Amino acid sequence: MNPRPERGLRRDPLALREEVPARAGLSGTEVVLSFDDNQLASLVFGQYDQNLAHLERRLGVVVSPNGNHITIKGPPDTAEQASRVLRTLYARAKIGAAVNLGEVDGAIEESNVQRSLFPADNAGKSAFDAIVTRKRGPVRARNAAQDAYLRQLKRHELVLAEGPAGTGKTWLAVGHAVSLIEQGVVERMVLSRPAVEAGERLGFLPGDMREKVDPYLRPIYDALNDFMEARHVERALQTGMIEIAPLAFMRGRTLTNAVVLLDEAQNATSVQMKMFLTRLGEGSRMIITGDPSQVDLPPGQRSGLVEAVRLLSGVEGVGHARFEEGDVVRHELVRRIVMAYEDAARKERDEREARLANLPPADAGPVEGDADGLKRMLSRERPR
């Protein structure tokens, strides 16, 4: 617990900021923050000041906590940005929101978007959109891509979301679906996913329909438990408010007054995707998520997600959200892993294109020596 401020010293209920000239020999500015609630300030700082250390790494400033006071040293613009981030986090802690490393990243991204649109009287208010559920309360987007995704979900009846793992596509889609049910916008939730193994054969799974599909839908169950109490999830599964519907068994159905979520859609074939898209009924919403870089379909089969994004681009009522490797929010190391794979794939594509560019024209005939080699090979294979 941080020490309490001196008696008789009155603080601003939110925070007090003042700029102090930089010390001799140090370039930039010092910004001093003081919070009036020590317990909330400790939440903002994080365990062992890990939130402050993360802020230092991200913005390249020096943050020195002393009790419930913080001194920020750095270039004027960056120091001011760091102070806005801390004020935002303090305001969120004040309303009971969690303050963790992910929230620090989200506050930094918000400050990047609205550098000049962050007056002191609006401190703590976010430009990014949010979804609200009973269990978690408001959950805000952590970057501009997630913010655009949430806005698409609220604006369109059908949303296609594509991007690498760890960007929050499925998690936010489940949160949005739960919020729609709690608000009474829809009556039920339908969860579906292609039953395609990721590189290994699992064989025939025992049990009823739900038990057979459960292994494939485990990520969605994890997200459901994040946004709903476990007993509510189990009751909703028993009453049919939450339905598990394998993609292969969706043909012929019309889904009305429901929010329908198709996860791992990159493993749906073109025929399956067309069939699934035409299940949308009155009063329903549909969310389709997937990662085109992780297609597990047999060679020669096209991904239905890739084709749907291309064909439905510009169709009225259809939203499209695209995430890049820099939008990964799962873990900082995951972001670096995804970027490393993307860089390797990009380098391989460039090398392949360079080799194709250096090939001789198709009508130039065989390269010298190839014809003789072919004759020798045929003569060896010719039966005597």
N, C-alpha and C positions, 0 to 999 in steps of 0.2 A: 504493500500500500504506500502510495506517495505521501509525503508530509503535507499537512494542510497549510494554506497560506496564512500569513501573519494576521493576527486579530486586528480589526479596525480597518483593514484594507478591503475596499469594495471592488468587485470585479463585474465586468459586463456579463449578463446571464449566459451569453454564448461564448464570446472570446473577445479579447482586446488585442489589437494589433498596432504596432508602432514601428516605424523604420528608424534604425540607428545607423549612423555613419560607420562605414567599414573600419576595422582596426588597421593600424599602421602596418603596411606590408601585405595586406590582404586585399585582393580586388573584389569588387562586387558590393553587396549590401547585406546587412544583418536585419532580419525581421524577427521581432519578439512576439510570441503568442502567450497568453495566459488564460487558463480555463478555471472557472470558479468551482467545478465539481471534480474533486480528486478521483473519485471512483470512475466517473466517465472518462476522465483524462487517461487513467490507467488502461481502460479498454481501448482507447484510441492508440496508445503507445504499443499495445500488444504485450504478450508474454516475453519477458526479457527484452523489451523494446524492439521486437522483431518487425513490427509495422514501420517504425521509424527507420530501421536499417534498410528495409525494402524500399522505402521512399528515397533514401539516399542513393541507392544503386540505380533506381529508375530515372531520377532527375539530375543526378550529379551534384547534389548539394550536401552540406554538412548540417546535421540536425543534432542539437545538444539539449537533451532534456534535463531539467533541474526542478524536481518536485512537480508542480503543475504548470511550470513555465517551460517554454521551448524557444530556443534561439536557432534560427535558420540562417546559414551563411551561404552565399552563392551569388551568381549574376542576378541583377535586379529582377528580370522577367521570371527566371526560374525560381528564385526565392519567393517571389509573390505567388507563383503557381503552387509551390509547396504549401504555403500558408493557406491558400484556398482549399487545397485537398484536405488538410488537417481540420479546417473549420467545417467542411462538408462531413467528414467522418465523425466529428464531435456532435454535429446536429443529428446524424443518424443514430449514434449511440444514445442520444437523449430521448429518442422515441422508441428505444428498445431494439433497434436493428443490430444484427451481428456486425462486428468489425474484424475482418480477417484479411489475409493477404490478397485474396481475390477482390474484396471490396476496395482495398487500396488501389489495385490496378484499375478497377472501374472508375474510381474517383479521379485518377490521373487522366484516363481517357476522356472523361467528361470535361475536365479542365482544358484539355487540348482542343476539344470541339468548341467550347465557349470561352475562349481566352478573354475576349473583351465584353462578354455578356454575363459577367458574374459580379454584379454590384454587391456591396456589403449587406444590404438589406435583404438580398435573396440567398444569402449563404445557406447551404444545406439543401437547397432545392436543386433538382437534377434535370438536365436537359434530356437525359435518356429516359426511355419509356420503361414501364414496370408492369408486372403481373402481380395480382394480389390473391392469396389463398388463405384460408382460415388458419392453417397450421403454421405457415412460414411468414404470413404477412406480406408486405411488398417485397418483391424480388426484382431488382433493377438490372437492366442490361449493363454489361461490363465493357463494351466497346461499341463503336459506331455500327459494326456489322450486326451485332445482336440487337441494337436499338432499331435498325431498319427491319430486321426480322420480326420483332414484336409488333411493329407498326403494320407490316404486311399481314400478320396473323389477325390483327384487329380490323383490317380494312377489307380483306378478300375472303371469299368462301373457299377457295382452293389455293394452297400455297405449296410451291415446290422449293425445298431447301437442299442445297448441295454444298459440300465442303469437307475438309479433312476431319479426322476424329478429334474430339476434345474441344470443339467450338461451341458446344451447347445446343446443337440442333434438336436432338431428341429430348433433352432435359427440359428446355424451354417449351417445346411443343406439348409435352405432358403437363407442365405447369399451366399452360394456357388452356388445355382441355379441362383440367380440374377446375379452373376458375370459371369456365363456361357452364359447367355442371352446377357449381355452387351458386352461380348467379341465376340459374334457371333458364339460360339461353337455349340449352339442349337438355335432353332427358337421359342420354346415356353416352357411353364412350365405347368405341369399337377399336381394338388393337389388332394389328395384323403385321406379318413379317414373312418374307419368303423363307422356306425351310431349306436353306442351302448351307452346307457345311463350309467352313473356311479352311479348305485344303486337306480335310481328312473326312473319312467316311465313318459315321456314327452307327450305321445299321438301323434296324427297326427298334424304336423306343417303346417300352412297355407303358401300360396305363391307358386312361381315357384320353379324350381329345385335349383337354387342358394339360394333362401331365405330359403328353407327347410334345406339345408346343412350348411348354414352360422354359426349357433350356434356351430356346431361341429368343424368348421375350424377357429374359432375366434383366437386361438393362432397362427395359420399360418398367418392370416391377420395382427396380431400385429407385427410379425417378418417382413412381407413384408413392412409394413410402416416404420420399422426401417431402411431398406436398400434401399427403393425407395420413391420418392416423392408421396404423396397421389394422386395427379392428374394423375401421371404416372401409379399407380396401377389401378385406376378406368378405365383409357383408355385401359390398357392391358386386363382388364376383359371384356370390351365391344368388343374389337377386336379379342378376343380369344387367345392372346399371353399368357395370364394366364387363364387356364381352371379349373373349379371345376368339378371333376368327382367322384361321389359317388362310393365306392368300389363295391357295388352290381350291378352297371351298366357298369362295365368294361369288362365283358365277350364279346369275339368276336372281340375286338379292337386290332390293331397293332399300337403302338406308336413309330413313327419315328422322328428323329431329335428333341427330346424333353428331358427335364429333368423331371423325374417323382418322386414325393415325396409321400410316404405313411406314415402318422403319426399315432400314437397310434396303431401300428401294433400288439401289444399283444392281441387286441380284434378281430383280424381277425382269422377265423377258418382255419383249415388245407386246406380245399377245396378252400376257398377264397384266401389264400396265394399262392397256386399253380397256380390258375387262374391269379392272379396279376403278378407273376413273369414271366409268359409266354407271357405277353403283350409287353415285351421289343423288340423294333424294331431297325433297323439300325440307327447309329448315335445318339443313345439315352443313357442317364444315368439314373440310378434308385437308389433312396435312401430310405431305410426303417428304421424307428425309432420306438422304443417302450420301455416300462418298464415291464419286465416279472413279477414284484412283484405287479402290479396293473391290473390284468386280471379281466374284468367284464363279461366274457362269462358265460352262464348258467353252472351249475355243470355237469361234464361229458364230456364237449367239450374241446378239446386240443387247446392250443394257436398256431396259425400258425407261429408266430414269433419264439417261442421256438423250434418248429420242424424244421423250415427253418435254424436256426443257427446250429442245430445239423446235418442236412442232407447236407448242403452246405459247411461245414467246409473243407477246403483244395481244394475246386473246383477252378480251374484256372479262374481268372478274377473276383472273388468275394472277396470283402474285408469285414472284421469284426472288429468293434470297440466296446469295452466293457468299460463301466464306472462303477466306484465303488462309494459308498456313500461319500468317501473322496474327490471325484472330483466335488462335487456340488459347483457351482459358483454363484447361484442366490442370495443368502444372507447367511451370516454366521450363522444366526439362522436356516435357512432351512437345512443347512448341519448338524447341531446338531440334528434337528428333524428327518431327514432321518437316521442318525446314531443310534438314540435312537430306532426307529422302527426296524432297522436291528438287533440291539443287542437283542431286545425282541424276534424277530422271530428266531434268532440263538439259544437263550436260550431255547425257546419252542421246537425247533427241537432236541436239546441235551437231554432235559428231556424226550421227546417221545422215542428217541432211547434208553435211559437208561431204561425206563419202558419195552420196547420190549425185551431188553437184559435180564431182570430179570423174564420174563414170563416162566412158565414151558414148557417143550417140548410138541409138539402137541400130541404125543402118550403116554403121561404120564397118561391120563385119567382125569376125573373130580376131582377137589379138594374135600377133605372130607366135606360132608355137602351139596354139590351142588345137588347131586342126590336126596336127601331127600327133599330139597327145591323145586326141579322141580316136584316131585310127588305131594307135597301138592298143588302147584299151579294148576296142571292139575286136581286134584280132586275137587278144588273149581270151576274151569271153566266147569266141566263135567255136562251136563244137568241131572236133576233128573227125 
